[in-house]
């Protein structure tokens, strides 16, 4: 399992890349077993009211989350590219330039 995280200001978002042989999501809309790599991550957007308060740079805003959007990929490189792009896109929806999103990739190690 690989975690792809993005941060801008005090806001952060982490998606999960499931690798071949790992237990993967089984909820409605999850990719079929034919996809060796499966990316799952929330999506968010700014709202006028409700949502969660977040600080992004020097802005205070409210963020609402959409349901995770799982996607299947044929190889790890394609999945990681898409995961990083997904993270950057979510912050762009909040007005953060893609170049200002710090992305980290790490393998999850269970204790």
C-alpha positions, 0 to 999 in steps of 0.5 A: 500500500502506497500513500500519496499525500498533498499539503498546502497551508494547514490543509492536507489530503492523502490517497491510497494506492492498493498494489497487486495482492493487497485487499482492496476496496469492495464498495460500489464503484470500486474497480474490478479485480482486473486492475492491478493497481487501485487508487482511492482518495476523497475529493473536496471543494469550497462551500459558502456554509457547512463543510469543514473549516480549513486554513489554506495559505492565508485564507480561512475557508470551508471545505466539503468532501465528496465520496471517494472515487476509486480508479484502476490502473495497469501499472504503478507508474500510471497510478502514481501519476494519476494520484499526484494529479488528483491531489493537485487538482483538489487543491486547485479547486480551492485556489491553490496553484498546483506548484504550491502543493507539497506531494509526498509518497510513502509506502505504508508499513504496518506495525 
